[in-house]
């Protein structure tokens, strides 16, 4: 049971990392190479905070452009 929970959290963490990289790519107008960051790990709580910050920044940027 513990192993299944750990695997689930690892999968969620990988998805959050990809989403954060995509948001960062949108904010900086640059690309990224997934192969370079494939093995990198970020703690889940930092990934969630980064997702909130980047999501807010993208929202503010798009709101400013569309306004």
Steps between C-alpha positions, in 0.01 A plus 500: 500500500777744589681423176184573300458838673865586437466409132184711473673802658798456268271495197318812621832670564622424146181642350528813715861543389398482134215748555736738681755476220230576247380804699858622535546454127189713436621775735852518360408429136773235485492127454640222713648160431307234690790256476719733708249532783361148486698370797474813716279483807332780689315441829124484456424794729741724306345385174154598626622843616680553169185399312298759691756775446554427130128456440432836662776665296367356173147609593616856574702510177213378285253728675728795431531407133127448448390805692 
